[in-house]
């Protein structure tokens, strides 16, 4: 089993979206996906909402702290924001580390519709990244 950790600052938006897409695209017999933050902020309701729009339910996800996963032998650790990459404590792992800094949709300002559109834009960026990662590594379902 390949263990993949997606890491962000608060494990509320970007890492949760990536977690949802990585599970969606990957073969669950080959891959186990985890997500965590260097802090925990709870799963953002807008992230849940925009993922439901594309048929992926992350409403049962929880916001977890990286400390909960020190005993799991990760094969890949994917950081999805610069802050998590910089603040990530030493992680005792031989995992391949991958980094991509996605914009934080939780910081979007404007009308409710403008904010949701920013969430959707980031969602699509994360979708493309996750699909490419799963495809390149031959983890497709």
LUMLO-752397 format. One record per atom (N, C-alpha, C, O): residue number from 1; residue in three letters; x, y, z. Coordinates in Angstrom, 2 decimals, padded with zeros to 5 digits. Example, Ala and Ser with C-alpha at 12.3 -4.5 7.8 and 13.67 -1.06 7.14 Angstrom:
// LUMLO-752397
ATOM_1_ALA_013.19_-005.69_007.80
ATOM_1_ALA_012.30_-004.50_007.80
ATOM_1_ALA_013.20_-003.30_007.80
ATOM_1_ALA_014.24_-003.32_008.46
ATOM_2_SER_012.85_-002.25_007.08
ATOM_2_SER_013.67_-001.06_007.14
ATOM_2_SER_012.90_000.03_007.87
ATOM_2_SER_013.41_001.14_008.04
//
This chain:
// LUMLO-752397
ATOM_1_UNK_000.84_-001.18_000.00
ATOM_1_UNK_000.00_000.00_000.00
ATOM_1_UNK_000.88_001.24_000.00
ATOM_1_UNK_001.84_001.34_000.77
ATOM_2_UNK_000.56_002.17_-000.87
ATOM_2_UNK_001.26_003.46_-000.96
ATOM_2_UNK_000.53_004.45_-000.07
ATOM_2_UNK_-000.68_004.65_-000.23
ATOM_3_UNK_001.24_005.08_000.86
ATOM_3_UNK_000.67_006.08_001.75
ATOM_3_UNK_001.06_007.47_001.29
ATOM_3_UNK_002.24_007.78_001.11
ATOM_4_UNK_000.04_008.31_001.10
ATOM_4_UNK_000.26_009.68_000.63
ATOM_4_UNK_-000.34_010.65_001.63
ATOM_4_UNK_-001.50_010.52_002.02
ATOM_5_UNK_000.47_011.63_002.06
ATOM_5_UNK_000.01_012.68_002.96
ATOM_5_UNK_-000.04_014.00_002.20
ATOM_5_UNK_000.93_014.39_001.55
ATOM_6_UNK_-001.18_014.69_002.28
ATOM_6_UNK_-001.31_016.03_001.74
ATOM_6_UNK_-001.28_016.99_002.93
ATOM_6_UNK_-002.05_016.84_003.88
ATOM_7_UNK_-000.39_017.95_002.87
ATOM_7_UNK_-000.14_018.83_004.01
ATOM_7_UNK_-000.36_020.28_003.64
ATOM_7_UNK_000.11_020.75_002.60
ATOM_8_UNK_-001.08_020.99_004.51
ATOM_8_UNK_-001.34_022.42_004.33
ATOM_8_UNK_-001.25_023.08_005.70
ATOM_8_UNK_-000.94_022.43_006.69
ATOM_9_UNK_-001.53_024.36_005.76
ATOM_9_UNK_-001.44_025.06_007.04
ATOM_9_UNK_-002.48_024.57_008.02
ATOM_9_UNK_-002.14_024.08_009.10
ATOM_10_UNK_-003.77_024.70_007.66
ATOM_10_UNK_-004.83_024.39_008.61
ATOM_10_UNK_-005.66_023.18_008.29
ATOM_10_UNK_-006.61_022.88_009.01
ATOM_11_UNK_-005.34_022.47_007.21
ATOM_11_UNK_-006.09_021.28_006.79
ATOM_11_UNK_-007.58_021.58_006.68
ATOM_11_UNK_-008.43_020.82_007.15
ATOM_12_UNK_-007.88_022.74_006.04
ATOM_12_UNK_-009.28_023.14_005.93
ATOM_12_UNK_-009.77_023.26_004.49
ATOM_12_UNK_-010.94_022.97_004.22
ATOM_13_UNK_-008.91_023.68_003.56
ATOM_13_UNK_-009.37_023.90_002.17
ATOM_13_UNK_-008.54_023.11_001.16
ATOM_13_UNK_-008.96_022.07_000.67
ATOM_14_UNK_-007.34_023.64_000.86
ATOM_14_UNK_-006.55_023.07_-000.24
ATOM_14_UNK_-006.19_021.61_-000.01
ATOM_14_UNK_-006.33_020.80_-000.92
ATOM_15_UNK_-005.75_021.27_001.19
ATOM_15_UNK_-005.38_019.87_001.46
ATOM_15_UNK_-006.62_018.97_001.44
ATOM_15_UNK_-006.53_017.81_001.04
ATOM_16_UNK_-007.76_019.49_001.88
ATOM_16_UNK_-009.00_018.71_001.86
ATOM_16_UNK_-009.47_018.47_000.42
ATOM_16_UNK_-009.91_017.37_000.09
ATOM_17_UNK_-009.37_019.49_-000.42
ATOM_17_UNK_-009.74_019.34_-001.83
ATOM_17_UNK_-008.82_018.33_-002.49
ATOM_17_UNK_-009.27_017.44_-003.22
ATOM_18_UNK_-007.52_018.46_-002.24
ATOM_18_UNK_-006.55_017.52_-002.82
ATOM_18_UNK_-006.81_016.10_-002.32
ATOM_18_UNK_-006.75_015.15_-003.09
ATOM_19_UNK_-007.08_015.96_-001.04
ATOM_19_UNK_-007.39_014.66_-000.45
ATOM_19_UNK_-008.57_014.03_-001.20
ATOM_19_UNK_-008.53_012.86_-001.58
ATOM_20_UNK_-009.62_014.82_-001.41
ATOM_20_UNK_-010.80_014.32_-002.12
ATOM_20_UNK_-010.49_013.88_-003.53
ATOM_20_UNK_-010.93_012.81_-003.97
ATOM_21_UNK_-009.73_014.69_-004.26
ATOM_21_UNK_-009.39_014.34_-005.64
ATOM_21_UNK_-008.44_013.15_-005.72
ATOM_21_UNK_-008.61_012.28_-006.57
ATOM_22_UNK_-007.44_013.11_-004.85
ATOM_22_UNK_-006.50_011.98_-004.88
ATOM_22_UNK_-007.24_010.67_-004.61
ATOM_22_UNK_-006.96_009.66_-005.26
ATOM_23_UNK_-008.16_010.67_-003.66
ATOM_23_UNK_-008.97_009.47_-003.41
ATOM_23_UNK_-009.83_009.14_-004.61
ATOM_23_UNK_-009.97_007.97_-004.99
ATOM_24_UNK_-010.41_010.16_-005.20
ATOM_24_UNK_-011.31_009.97_-006.35
ATOM_24_UNK_-010.59_009.34_-007.54
ATOM_24_UNK_-011.13_008.43_-008.19
ATOM_25_UNK_-009.39_009.80_-007.83
ATOM_25_UNK_-008.67_009.34_-009.01
ATOM_25_UNK_-007.88_008.05_-008.78
ATOM_25_UNK_-007.59_007.34_-009.75
ATOM_26_UNK_-007.53_007.73_-007.55
ATOM_26_UNK_-006.60_006.63_-007.31
ATOM_26_UNK_-007.31_005.30_-007.05
ATOM_26_UNK_-008.49_005.24_-006.72
ATOM_27_UNK_-006.54_004.25_-007.20
ATOM_27_UNK_-006.98_002.89_-006.93
ATOM_27_UNK_-006.85_002.65_-005.42
ATOM_27_UNK_-005.74_002.60_-004.89
ATOM_28_UNK_-007.98_002.51_-004.74
ATOM_28_UNK_-007.95_002.36_-003.28
ATOM_28_UNK_-007.29_001.06_-002.83
ATOM_28_UNK_-007.00_000.89_-001.64
ATOM_29_UNK_-007.05_000.15_-003.75
ATOM_29_UNK_-006.32_-001.08_-003.40
ATOM_29_UNK_-004.81_-000.84_-003.39
ATOM_29_UNK_-004.06_-001.63_-002.81
ATOM_30_UNK_-004.39_000.26_-004.03
ATOM_30_UNK_-002.96_000.58_-004.11
ATOM_30_UNK_-002.56_001.73_-003.20
ATOM_30_UNK_-001.43_001.77_-002.70
ATOM_31_UNK_-003.50_002.66_-002.97
ATOM_31_UNK_-003.15_003.95_-002.37
ATOM_31_UNK_-004.06_004.28_-001.19
ATOM_31_UNK_-005.26_004.04_-001.24
ATOM_32_UNK_-003.46_004.83_-000.14
ATOM_32_UNK_-004.21_005.37_001.01
ATOM_32_UNK_-003.84_006.84_001.15
ATOM_32_UNK_-002.66_007.19_001.22
ATOM_33_UNK_-004.85_007.69_001.18
ATOM_33_UNK_-004.64_009.14_001.23
ATOM_33_UNK_-004.94_009.65_002.64
ATOM_33_UNK_-005.93_009.26_003.27
ATOM_34_UNK_-004.08_010.53_003.12
ATOM_34_UNK_-004.25_011.22_004.39
ATOM_34_UNK_-004.08_012.72_004.12
ATOM_34_UNK_-003.41_013.10_003.16
ATOM_35_UNK_-004.67_013.54_004.96
ATOM_35_UNK_-004.37_014.97_004.90
ATOM_35_UNK_-004.23_015.50_006.31
ATOM_35_UNK_-004.84_014.98_007.26
ATOM_36_UNK_-003.43_016.54_006.43
ATOM_36_UNK_-003.16_017.13_007.75
ATOM_36_UNK_-002.72_018.57_007.57
ATOM_36_UNK_-002.45_019.04_006.47
ATOM_37_UNK_-002.64_019.25_008.70
ATOM_37_UNK_-002.14_020.60_008.72
ATOM_37_UNK_-001.11_020.76_009.82
ATOM_37_UNK_-001.00_019.92_010.72
ATOM_38_UNK_-000.35_021.83_009.74
ATOM_38_UNK_000.56_022.14_010.84
ATOM_38_UNK_-000.25_022.76_011.99
ATOM_38_UNK_000.25_022.90_013.11
ATOM_39_UNK_-001.50_023.12_011.69
ATOM_39_UNK_-002.52_023.54_012.65
ATOM_39_UNK_-003.81_022.85_012.18
ATOM_39_UNK_-003.83_022.23_011.12
ATOM_40_UNK_-004.88_022.95_012.97
ATOM_40_UNK_-006.17_022.45_012.52
ATOM_40_UNK_-007.20_023.57_012.60
ATOM_40_UNK_-007.36_024.21_013.63
ATOM_41_UNK_-007.89_023.79_011.48
ATOM_41_UNK_-008.88_024.87_011.42
ATOM_41_UNK_-010.28_024.35_011.14
ATOM_41_UNK_-011.21_025.16_011.02
ATOM_42_UNK_-010.47_023.05_011.03
ATOM_42_UNK_-011.77_022.51_010.65
ATOM_42_UNK_-011.92_022.54_009.14
ATOM_42_UNK_-011.27_023.34_008.47
ATOM_43_UNK_-012.75_021.68_008.60
ATOM_43_UNK_-012.96_021.62_007.15
ATOM_43_UNK_-013.85_022.79_006.75
ATOM_43_UNK_-014.94_022.96_007.30
ATOM_44_UNK_-013.40_023.58_005.79
ATOM_44_UNK_-014.12_024.76_005.35
ATOM_44_UNK_-015.43_024.36_004.65
ATOM_44_UNK_-015.39_023.55_003.73
ATOM_45_UNK_-016.56_024.91_005.07
ATOM_45_UNK_-017.84_024.57_004.44
ATOM_45_UNK_-017.89_024.87_002.94
ATOM_45_UNK_-018.57_024.18_002.18
ATOM_46_UNK_-017.18_025.90_002.51
ATOM_46_UNK_-017.15_026.22_001.07
ATOM_46_UNK_-016.38_025.15_000.29
ATOM_46_UNK_-016.73_024.85_-000.85
ATOM_47_UNK_-015.34_024.59_000.90
ATOM_47_UNK_-014.61_023.49_000.25
ATOM_47_UNK_-015.54_022.29_000.10
ATOM_47_UNK_-015.54_021.64_-000.95
ATOM_48_UNK_-016.30_021.99_001.12
ATOM_48_UNK_-017.26_020.89_001.05
ATOM_48_UNK_-018.27_021.15_-000.07
ATOM_48_UNK_-018.57_020.26_-000.86
ATOM_49_UNK_-018.78_022.36_-000.12
ATOM_49_UNK_-019.79_022.74_-001.10
ATOM_49_UNK_-019.30_022.63_-002.55
ATOM_49_UNK_-019.98_022.07_-003.40
ATOM_50_UNK_-018.11_023.17_-002.81
ATOM_50_UNK_-017.62_023.16_-004.21
ATOM_50_UNK_-017.18_021.77_-004.64
ATOM_50_UNK_-017.17_021.47_-005.84
ATOM_51_UNK_-016.82_020.92_-003.70
ATOM_51_UNK_-016.50_019.53_-004.07
ATOM_51_UNK_-017.78_018.74_-004.34
ATOM_51_UNK_-017.79_017.87_-005.21
ATOM_52_UNK_-018.85_019.04_-003.62
ATOM_52_UNK_-020.14_018.39_-003.90
ATOM_52_UNK_-020.60_018.72_-005.31
ATOM_52_UNK_-021.23_017.89_-005.97
ATOM_53_UNK_-020.28_019.94_-005.79
ATOM_53_UNK_-020.67_020.34_-007.14
ATOM_53_UNK_-020.11_019.39_-008.20
ATOM_53_UNK_-020.71_019.22_-009.26
ATOM_54_UNK_-018.97_018.76_-007.91
ATOM_54_UNK_-018.34_017.85_-008.88
ATOM_54_UNK_-018.49_016.39_-008.45
ATOM_54_UNK_-017.80_015.50_-008.96
ATOM_55_UNK_-019.40_016.14_-007.51
ATOM_55_UNK_-019.73_014.78_-007.14
ATOM_55_UNK_-018.77_014.11_-006.17
ATOM_55_UNK_-018.76_012.89_-006.06
ATOM_56_UNK_-017.96_014.91_-005.46
ATOM_56_UNK_-017.03_014.34_-004.48
ATOM_56_UNK_-017.43_014.85_-003.10
ATOM_56_UNK_-017.46_016.05_-002.85
ATOM_57_UNK_-017.73_013.90_-002.21
ATOM_57_UNK_-018.21_014.25_-000.87
ATOM_57_UNK_-017.05_014.21_000.13
ATOM_57_UNK_-016.51_013.14_000.43
ATOM_58_UNK_-016.68_015.38_000.63
ATOM_58_UNK_-015.63_015.45_001.66
ATOM_58_UNK_-016.23_015.89_003.00
ATOM_58_UNK_-015.50_016.29_003.91
ATOM_59_UNK_-017.55_015.80_003.12
ATOM_59_UNK_-018.21_016.28_004.33
ATOM_59_UNK_-017.86_015.46_005.57
ATOM_59_UNK_-018.03_015.94_006.69
ATOM_60_UNK_-017.37_014.25_005.39
ATOM_60_UNK_-016.98_013.43_006.54
ATOM_60_UNK_-015.49_013.55_006.86
ATOM_60_UNK_-015.01_012.91_007.79
ATOM_61_UNK_-014.76_014.37_006.09
ATOM_61_UNK_-013.34_014.57_006.38
ATOM_61_UNK_-013.20_015.31_007.71
ATOM_61_UNK_-014.09_016.05_008.13
ATOM_62_UNK_-012.07_015.08_008.35
ATOM_62_UNK_-011.77_015.80_009.58
ATOM_62_UNK_-010.48_016.59_009.38
ATOM_62_UNK_-009.67_016.26_008.52
ATOM_63_UNK_-010.32_017.63_010.16
ATOM_63_UNK_-009.11_018.44_010.12
ATOM_63_UNK_-008.12_017.83_011.12
ATOM_63_UNK_-008.37_017.84_012.32
ATOM_64_UNK_-007.01_017.31_010.61
ATOM_64_UNK_-006.05_016.60_011.45
ATOM_64_UNK_-004.73_017.34_011.52
ATOM_64_UNK_-004.34_018.05_010.60
ATOM_65_UNK_-004.04_017.15_012.65
ATOM_65_UNK_-002.72_017.73_012.83
ATOM_65_UNK_-001.66_016.73_012.40
ATOM_65_UNK_-001.82_015.53_012.59
ATOM_66_UNK_-000.60_017.23_011.82
ATOM_66_UNK_000.48_016.38_011.33
ATOM_66_UNK_001.03_015.45_012.42
ATOM_66_UNK_001.48_014.35_012.14
ATOM_67_UNK_000.97_015.92_013.68
ATOM_67_UNK_001.48_015.11_014.80
ATOM_67_UNK_000.78_013.76_014.92
ATOM_67_UNK_001.34_012.81_015.47
ATOM_68_UNK_-000.45_013.67_014.41
ATOM_68_UNK_-001.22_012.42_014.49
ATOM_68_UNK_-000.66_011.32_013.59
ATOM_68_UNK_-001.03_010.16_013.73
ATOM_69_UNK_000.22_011.69_012.66
ATOM_69_UNK_000.64_010.75_011.62
ATOM_69_UNK_002.12_010.38_011.64
ATOM_69_UNK_002.63_009.80_010.68
ATOM_70_UNK_002.82_010.72_012.72
ATOM_70_UNK_004.26_010.45_012.74
ATOM_70_UNK_004.61_008.97_012.62
ATOM_70_UNK_005.72_008.63_012.21
ATOM_71_UNK_003.69_008.10_012.98
ATOM_71_UNK_004.01_006.66_012.94
ATOM_71_UNK_003.63_005.99_011.62
ATOM_71_UNK_003.81_004.78_011.48
ATOM_72_UNK_003.13_006.75_010.66
ATOM_72_UNK_002.74_006.17_009.37
ATOM_72_UNK_003.90_006.33_008.39
ATOM_72_UNK_004.43_007.43_008.23
ATOM_73_UNK_004.29_005.25_007.73
ATOM_73_UNK_005.40_005.32_006.76
ATOM_73_UNK_004.92_005.88_005.41
ATOM_73_UNK_004.48_005.13_004.53
ATOM_74_UNK_005.00_007.19_005.26
ATOM_74_UNK_004.52_007.81_004.03
ATOM_74_UNK_005.51_007.61_002.89
ATOM_74_UNK_006.73_007.67_003.08
ATOM_75_UNK_004.96_007.37_001.72
ATOM_75_UNK_005.77_007.26_000.50
ATOM_75_UNK_005.88_008.61_-000.19
ATOM_75_UNK_006.87_008.90_-000.85
ATOM_76_UNK_004.83_009.43_-000.04
ATOM_76_UNK_004.81_010.78_-000.61
ATOM_76_UNK_004.23_011.74_000.41
ATOM_76_UNK_003.26_011.42_001.10
ATOM_77_UNK_004.84_012.92_000.51
ATOM_77_UNK_004.28_014.02_001.28
ATOM_77_UNK_004.16_015.19_000.31
ATOM_77_UNK_005.16_015.68_-000.22
ATOM_78_UNK_002.92_015.62_000.10
ATOM_78_UNK_002.64_016.71_-000.84
ATOM_78_UNK_002.22_017.93_-000.04
ATOM_78_UNK_001.19_017.92_000.62
ATOM_79_UNK_003.02_018.99_-000.10
ATOM_79_UNK_002.63_020.25_000.53
ATOM_79_UNK_001.94_021.10_-000.52
ATOM_79_UNK_002.41_021.22_-001.65
ATOM_80_UNK_000.81_021.71_-000.13
ATOM_80_UNK_000.01_022.47_-001.09
ATOM_80_UNK_-000.01_023.96_-000.78
ATOM_80_UNK_-000.82_024.71_-001.34
ATOM_81_UNK_000.88_024.40_000.11
ATOM_81_UNK_001.04_025.83_000.36
ATOM_81_UNK_002.45_026.08_000.90
ATOM_81_UNK_003.03_025.23_001.58
ATOM_82_UNK_002.97_027.25_000.59
ATOM_82_UNK_004.33_027.60_001.02
ATOM_82_UNK_004.46_027.59_002.54
ATOM_82_UNK_005.48_027.17_003.08
ATOM_83_UNK_003.42_028.08_003.25
ATOM_83_UNK_003.49_028.15_004.70
ATOM_83_UNK_003.70_026.76_005.31
ATOM_83_UNK_004.51_026.61_006.22
ATOM_84_UNK_002.99_025.77_004.83
ATOM_84_UNK_003.16_024.41_005.36
ATOM_84_UNK_004.54_023.88_005.05
ATOM_84_UNK_005.16_023.21_005.88
ATOM_85_UNK_005.04_024.17_003.86
ATOM_85_UNK_006.38_023.70_003.49
ATOM_85_UNK_007.42_024.29_004.43
ATOM_85_UNK_008.34_023.60_004.87
ATOM_86_UNK_007.28_025.58_004.73
ATOM_86_UNK_008.25_026.25_005.59
ATOM_86_UNK_008.09_025.85_007.05
ATOM_86_UNK_009.08_025.78_007.78
ATOM_87_UNK_006.87_025.58_007.49
ATOM_87_UNK_006.61_025.30_008.91
ATOM_87_UNK_006.60_023.82_009.24
ATOM_87_UNK_006.55_023.44_010.41
ATOM_88_UNK_006.63_022.99_008.22
ATOM_88_UNK_006.55_021.55_008.46
ATOM_88_UNK_007.71_021.11_009.34
ATOM_88_UNK_008.87_021.34_009.01
ATOM_89_UNK_007.39_020.49_010.46
ATOM_89_UNK_008.47_020.02_011.32
ATOM_89_UNK_009.23_018.89_010.65
ATOM_89_UNK_008.79_018.35_009.64
ATOM_90_UNK_010.37_018.56_011.21
ATOM_90_UNK_011.11_017.42_010.68
ATOM_90_UNK_010.18_016.22_010.68
ATOM_90_UNK_009.58_015.89_011.70
ATOM_91_UNK_010.07_015.59_009.55
ATOM_91_UNK_009.17_014.46_009.40
ATOM_91_UNK_010.01_013.23_009.17
ATOM_91_UNK_010.63_013.10_008.11
ATOM_92_UNK_010.05_012.31_010.15
ATOM_92_UNK_010.93_011.15_010.04
ATOM_92_UNK_010.42_010.17_008.97
ATOM_92_UNK_009.73_009.20_009.27
ATOM_93_UNK_010.78_010.46_007.74
ATOM_93_UNK_010.25_009.67_006.65
ATOM_93_UNK_011.21_009.71_005.47
ATOM_93_UNK_011.94_010.68_005.27
ATOM_94_UNK_011.18_008.65_004.70
ATOM_94_UNK_011.93_008.63_003.45
ATOM_94_UNK_011.03_009.02_002.29
ATOM_94_UNK_011.36_008.79_001.13
ATOM_95_UNK_009.91_009.62_002.62
ATOM_95_UNK_008.91_009.98_001.61
ATOM_95_UNK_009.47_010.94_000.58
ATOM_95_UNK_010.30_011.80_000.87
ATOM_96_UNK_008.99_010.77_-000.64
ATOM_96_UNK_009.26_011.74_-001.70
ATOM_96_UNK_008.45_012.98_-001.36
ATOM_96_UNK_007.24_012.89_-001.12
ATOM_97_UNK_009.10_014.12_-001.34
ATOM_97_UNK_008.41_015.37_-001.01
ATOM_97_UNK_008.13_016.15_-002.29
ATOM_97_UNK_009.01_016.38_-003.12
ATOM_98_UNK_006.87_016.54_-002.43
ATOM_98_UNK_006.41_017.28_-003.60
ATOM_98_UNK_005.74_018.55_-003.09
ATOM_98_UNK_005.01_018.52_-002.10
ATOM_99_UNK_006.01_019.67_-003.77
ATOM_99_UNK_005.42_020.93_-003.32
ATOM_99_UNK_004.79_021.66_-004.50
ATOM_99_UNK_005.36_021.75_-005.58
ATOM_100_UNK_003.59_022.19_-004.24
ATOM_100_UNK_002.92_023.08_-005.19
ATOM_100_UNK_002.15_024.09_-004.36
ATOM_100_UNK_001.30_023.71_-003.56
ATOM_101_UNK_002.43_025.35_-004.56
ATOM_101_UNK_001.78_026.40_-003.78
ATOM_101_UNK_000.50_026.87_-004.49
ATOM_101_UNK_000.55_027.66_-005.43
ATOM_102_UNK_-000.64_026.36_-004.03
ATOM_102_UNK_-001.92_026.79_-004.58
ATOM_102_UNK_-002.39_028.04_-003.84
ATOM_102_UNK_-002.12_028.19_-002.65
ATOM_103_UNK_-003.10_028.94_-004.54
ATOM_103_UNK_-003.67_030.11_-003.84
ATOM_103_UNK_-004.64_029.65_-002.75
ATOM_103_UNK_-005.25_028.59_-002.87
ATOM_104_UNK_-004.78_030.45_-001.71
ATOM_104_UNK_-005.69_030.10_-000.61
ATOM_104_UNK_-007.06_030.71_-000.89
ATOM_104_UNK_-007.24_031.92_-000.76
ATOM_105_UNK_-008.04_029.88_-001.25
ATOM_105_UNK_-009.37_030.43_-001.56
ATOM_105_UNK_-010.06_031.00_-000.33
ATOM_105_UNK_-010.96_031.83_-000.46
ATOM_106_UNK_-009.67_030.57_000.85
ATOM_106_UNK_-010.28_031.10_002.08
ATOM_106_UNK_-009.94_032.57_002.29
ATOM_106_UNK_-010.59_033.25_003.09
ATOM_107_UNK_-008.94_033.07_001.59
ATOM_107_UNK_-008.57_034.48_001.71
ATOM_107_UNK_-009.23_035.35_000.64
ATOM_107_UNK_-008.98_036.55_000.57
ATOM_108_UNK_-010.06_034.74_-000.20
ATOM_108_UNK_-010.75_035.49_-001.26
ATOM_108_UNK_-011.69_036.52_-000.64
ATOM_108_UNK_-012.30_036.28_000.41
ATOM_109_UNK_-011.79_037.65_-001.30
ATOM_109_UNK_-012.71_038.69_-000.85
ATOM_109_UNK_-013.65_039.05_-001.99
ATOM_109_UNK_-013.34_038.82_-003.16
ATOM_110_UNK_-014.78_039.61_-001.64
ATOM_110_UNK_-015.77_040.00_-002.64
ATOM_110_UNK_-017.14_039.49_-002.24
ATOM_110_UNK_-017.39_039.17_-001.08
ATOM_111_UNK_-018.00_039.42_-003.22
ATOM_111_UNK_-019.34_038.90_-002.97
ATOM_111_UNK_-019.26_037.40_-002.73
ATOM_111_UNK_-018.23_036.77_-002.99
ATOM_112_UNK_-020.33_036.84_-002.24
ATOM_112_UNK_-020.38_035.39_-002.01
ATOM_112_UNK_-020.09_034.64_-003.30
ATOM_112_UNK_-019.37_033.64_-003.30
ATOM_113_UNK_-020.64_035.12_-004.40
ATOM_113_UNK_-020.43_034.47_-005.70
ATOM_113_UNK_-018.97_034.58_-006.15
ATOM_113_UNK_-018.41_033.63_-006.69
ATOM_114_UNK_-018.35_035.74_-005.93
ATOM_114_UNK_-016.94_035.92_-006.29
ATOM_114_UNK_-016.05_035.01_-005.45
ATOM_114_UNK_-015.08_034.43_-005.97
ATOM_115_UNK_-016.36_034.87_-004.18
ATOM_115_UNK_-015.58_034.00_-003.30
ATOM_115_UNK_-015.73_032.54_-003.74
ATOM_115_UNK_-014.74_031.82_-003.82
ATOM_116_UNK_-016.96_032.11_-004.03
ATOM_116_UNK_-017.17_030.74_-004.50
ATOM_116_UNK_-016.45_030.49_-005.82
ATOM_116_UNK_-015.93_029.40_-006.05
ATOM_117_UNK_-016.44_031.49_-006.68
ATOM_117_UNK_-015.72_031.34_-007.96
ATOM_117_UNK_-014.22_031.16_-007.73
ATOM_117_UNK_-013.57_030.43_-008.48
ATOM_118_UNK_-013.67_031.83_-006.72
ATOM_118_UNK_-012.25_031.64_-006.40
ATOM_118_UNK_-012.02_030.21_-005.88
ATOM_118_UNK_-011.04_029.57_-006.25
ATOM_119_UNK_-012.92_029.72_-005.04
ATOM_119_UNK_-012.84_028.34_-004.59
ATOM_119_UNK_-012.87_027.38_-005.79
ATOM_119_UNK_-012.10_026.42_-005.84
ATOM_120_UNK_-013.75_027.65_-006.75
ATOM_120_UNK_-013.85_026.79_-007.93
ATOM_120_UNK_-012.58_026.84_-008.78
ATOM_120_UNK_-012.13_025.81_-009.30
ATOM_121_UNK_-012.01_028.01_-008.91
ATOM_121_UNK_-010.77_028.16_-009.69
ATOM_121_UNK_-009.65_027.34_-009.05
ATOM_121_UNK_-008.94_026.61_-009.74
ATOM_122_UNK_-009.51_027.47_-007.74
ATOM_122_UNK_-008.47_026.71_-007.03
ATOM_122_UNK_-008.77_025.22_-007.10
ATOM_122_UNK_-007.86_024.40_-007.27
ATOM_123_UNK_-010.04_024.86_-006.98
ATOM_123_UNK_-010.44_023.45_-007.09
ATOM_123_UNK_-009.96_022.85_-008.42
ATOM_123_UNK_-009.42_021.74_-008.44
ATOM_124_UNK_-010.15_023.57_-009.49
ATOM_124_UNK_-009.75_023.05_-010.81
ATOM_124_UNK_-008.23_022.93_-010.93
ATOM_124_UNK_-007.73_022.00_-011.55
ATOM_125_UNK_-007.50_023.87_-010.33
ATOM_125_UNK_-006.04_023.78_-010.32
ATOM_125_UNK_-005.59_022.52_-009.57
ATOM_125_UNK_-004.72_021.78_-010.03
ATOM_126_UNK_-006.21_022.29_-008.42
ATOM_126_UNK_-005.86_021.13_-007.60
ATOM_126_UNK_-006.27_019.84_-008.31
ATOM_126_UNK_-005.54_018.85_-008.26
ATOM_127_UNK_-007.42_019.86_-008.96
ATOM_127_UNK_-007.88_018.69_-009.73
ATOM_127_UNK_-006.84_018.29_-010.76
ATOM_127_UNK_-006.47_017.12_-010.85
ATOM_128_UNK_-006.37_019.25_-011.55
ATOM_128_UNK_-005.38_018.96_-012.59
ATOM_128_UNK_-004.09_018.41_-011.99
ATOM_128_UNK_-003.52_017.45_-012.51
ATOM_129_UNK_-003.63_019.02_-010.91
ATOM_129_UNK_-002.41_018.57_-010.24
ATOM_129_UNK_-002.58_017.13_-009.75
ATOM_129_UNK_-001.70_016.29_-009.97
ATOM_130_UNK_-003.69_016.85_-009.09
ATOM_130_UNK_-003.92_015.51_-008.52
ATOM_130_UNK_-004.05_014.45_-009.61
ATOM_130_UNK_-003.49_013.36_-009.47
ATOM_131_UNK_-004.76_014.76_-010.67
ATOM_131_UNK_-004.91_013.79_-011.75
ATOM_131_UNK_-003.55_013.47_-012.36
ATOM_131_UNK_-003.21_012.31_-012.58
ATOM_132_UNK_-002.76_014.52_-012.62
ATOM_132_UNK_-001.42_014.30_-013.20
ATOM_132_UNK_-000.55_013.48_-012.26
ATOM_132_UNK_000.17_012.59_-012.71
ATOM_133_UNK_-000.59_013.76_-010.96
ATOM_133_UNK_000.21_013.02_-009.99
ATOM_133_UNK_-000.18_011.54_-009.99
ATOM_133_UNK_000.69_010.67_-010.04
ATOM_134_UNK_-001.47_011.27_-009.94
ATOM_134_UNK_-001.94_009.88_-009.91
ATOM_134_UNK_-001.60_009.16_-011.23
ATOM_134_UNK_-001.19_008.00_-011.22
ATOM_135_UNK_-001.77_009.85_-012.34
ATOM_135_UNK_-001.49_009.24_-013.65
ATOM_135_UNK_000.00_008.94_-013.81
ATOM_135_UNK_000.37_007.84_-014.21
ATOM_136_UNK_000.84_009.91_-013.52
ATOM_136_UNK_002.30_009.75_-013.68
ATOM_136_UNK_002.82_008.61_-012.82
ATOM_136_UNK_003.73_007.88_-013.22
ATOM_137_UNK_002.25_008.45_-011.64
ATOM_137_UNK_002.72_007.42_-010.72
ATOM_137_UNK_002.00_006.08_-010.87
ATOM_137_UNK_002.22_005.15_-010.09
ATOM_138_UNK_001.14_005.99_-011.88
ATOM_138_UNK_000.42_004.75_-012.20
ATOM_138_UNK_-000.44_004.27_-011.03
ATOM_138_UNK_-000.46_003.08_-010.71
ATOM_139_UNK_-001.15_005.22_-010.39
ATOM_139_UNK_-002.05_004.88_-009.29
ATOM_139_UNK_-003.51_005.01_-009.69
ATOM_139_UNK_-004.39_005.00_-008.82
ATOM_140_UNK_-003.79_005.12_-010.98
ATOM_140_UNK_-005.17_005.35_-011.43
ATOM_140_UNK_-006.08_004.20_-011.04
ATOM_140_UNK_-005.69_003.03_-011.03
ATOM_141_UNK_-007.32_004.56_-010.73
ATOM_141_UNK_-008.34_003.56_-010.40
ATOM_141_UNK_-008.73_002.80_-011.66
ATOM_141_UNK_-009.58_001.91_-011.60
//
